[in-house]
Amino acid sequence: MSKHTTSTAQEVHALLLDAHPEARDANFKKAANLASKGHAPQETLTAIQNLQDALADGADAAKAESLLRHATSLALKWAEQAEQ
């Protein structure tokens, strides 16, 4: 993949690693925006959207943390694939 895609994927992953499962978390918002503009794989976009929806619906901390871990895992997979 392109160098830009690789750096975007890595940045999204890093932001999600530092994010807190809260709708107003700046790292999460930036990661979601970059992923949507950076042509992230659909499964990564879906995981981030699911977390956004859950947070908007008032998900409890355990559910939100689980969804964040899942999104982070998929962002890592995207970053690894982008490096190849």
C-alpha positions as a printed Julia matrix, in Angstrom:
84×3 Matrix{Float64}:
   0.0    0.0    0.0
   1.04   3.61  -0.29
   3.24   5.28   2.28
   0.36   7.65   3.1
  -2.03   4.77   3.77
   0.55   3.09   5.97
   1.16   6.21   8.03
  -2.58   6.88   8.32
  -3.22   3.32   9.51
  -0.4    3.58  12.03
  -1.69   6.92  13.3
  -5.24   5.61  13.68
  -3.92   2.65  15.65
  -1.79   4.88  17.9
  -4.69   7.25  18.54
  -7.0    4.38  19.48
  -4.35   2.97  21.82
  -4.31   6.31  23.65
  -8.07   6.86  23.51
 -10.53   6.47  26.34
 -13.91   4.93  25.56
 -15.72   8.26  25.81
 -17.56  10.09  23.05
 -15.73  13.33  23.76
 -12.22  11.83  23.77
 -10.13  13.84  21.29
  -7.95  10.87  20.29
 -10.99   8.76  19.5
 -12.6   11.54  17.44
  -9.4   12.12  15.48
  -8.93   8.38  14.87
 -12.5    8.03  13.61
 -12.06  10.98  11.26
  -8.71   9.74   9.92
 -10.03   6.23   9.39
 -12.99   7.45   7.38
 -10.82   9.72   5.23
  -7.92   7.28   5.05
  -9.8    4.52   3.29
  -9.67   2.13   6.22
 -10.99  -1.37   5.61
 -14.73  -1.67   6.11
 -14.35  -3.87   9.19
 -12.23  -1.18  10.87
 -14.7    1.55   9.99
 -17.56  -0.59  11.24
 -15.81  -1.27  14.56
 -15.2    2.44  15.09
 -18.79   3.26  14.13
 -20.11   0.59  16.5
 -18.13   2.19  19.31
 -19.4    5.65  18.39
 -22.99   4.37  18.35
 -22.58   2.55  21.66
 -21.11   5.64  23.31
 -23.95   7.78  21.96
 -26.42   5.26  23.38
 -24.76   5.38  26.81
 -22.96   2.03  26.81
 -21.53   0.97  30.15
 -17.78   1.12  30.71
 -17.18  -2.6   30.13
 -19.02  -2.62  26.81
 -17.32   0.58  25.62
 -13.88  -0.74  26.59
 -14.53  -4.0   24.76
 -15.57  -2.17  21.61
 -12.53   0.1   21.84
 -10.21  -2.91  22.16
 -11.86  -4.49  19.12
 -11.49  -1.31  17.05
  -7.87  -0.98  18.17
  -7.16  -4.57  17.19
  -8.61  -4.05  13.72
  -6.65  -0.81  13.3
  -3.47  -2.72  14.14
  -4.37  -5.36  11.54
  -4.9   -2.59   8.97
  -1.54  -1.0    9.87
   0.24  -4.35   9.57
  -1.35  -5.07   6.2
  -0.54  -1.57   4.97
   3.15  -2.16   5.72
   3.3   -5.17   3.42
